[in-house]
């Protein structure tokens, strides 16, 4: 929804026939939209957000692994 609203705000609206794909395939189409409309700065934003999601996923994995397995989780990391 952000990309559709952003395109309208920039006075270059996305055709209605393509808006469906922005909703269904948001994980691929929206980063592509950001890169195309923002250039190198958009590529930097996409890379930054991708790295941030990886960091969040790894932290969440370790927290839930420690909660579920306890000390065995940390012991398995050193094996």
C-alpha positions in Angstrom: 0.0 0.0 0.0 2.9 2.3 0.7 4.3 2.1 -2.8 0.9 2.7 -4.4 0.4 5.8 -2.2 4.0 7.0 -2.8 3.5 6.8 -6.6 0.3 8.9 -6.3 2.2 11.4 -4.2 4.9 11.6 -6.8 2.2 12.2 -9.5 3.1 9.0 -11.3 0.3 6.7 -10.2 0.7 2.9 -10.7 -2.0 1.6 -13.1 -4.8 -0.2 -11.4 -4.1 -3.4 -13.3 -0.6 -3.5 -11.7 -1.6 -2.5 -8.2 -2.7 -6.1 -7.5 0.8 -7.4 -8.0 2.2 -4.7 -5.6 0.0 -6.3 -2.9 0.5 -10.0 -3.8 4.3 -9.9 -4.6 5.2 -7.1 -2.2 8.5 -8.7 -1.1 9.8 -8.5 -4.7 7.9 -5.7 -6.4 8.2 -3.0 -3.7 12.0 -3.2 -3.3 12.2 -3.0 -7.1 9.9 0.0 -7.1 12.1 1.7 -4.4 15.3 1.0 -6.4 13.8 2.2 -9.7 12.3 5.4 -8.2 15.2 6.3 -5.8 18.2 5.0 -7.8 21.4 4.3 -5.8 19.8 5.7 -2.6 16.9 3.3 -3.0 19.4 0.4 -3.5 21.0 1.5 -0.2 17.7 1.6 1.6 16.8 -1.9 0.3 20.2 -3.3 1.3 19.9 -1.7 4.8 16.5 -3.1 5.4 17.5 -6.5 4.1 20.4 -6.6 6.5 18.3 -5.3 9.4 15.7 -8.1 8.8 18.5 -10.7 8.8 19.8 -9.3 12.2 16.3 -9.4 13.7 15.7 -12.9 12.5 19.0 -14.2 13.9 18.3 -12.5 17.3 14.8 -13.9 17.4 16.2 -17.4 16.5 18.6 -17.3 19.4 16.1 -15.9 21.9 13.5 -18.5 21.0 16.1 -21.3 20.8 17.3 -20.4 24.3 13.8 -20.3 25.6 12.8 -23.6 24.1 16.0 -25.6 24.7 17.6 -23.8 27.6 21.4 -24.3 28.1 21.4 -27.1 25.5 20.9 -24.4 22.9 24.1 -22.6 23.7 26.0 -25.9 24.1 25.0 -26.9 20.6 26.4 -23.7 19.2 29.9 -24.7 20.2 29.8 -28.2 18.8 
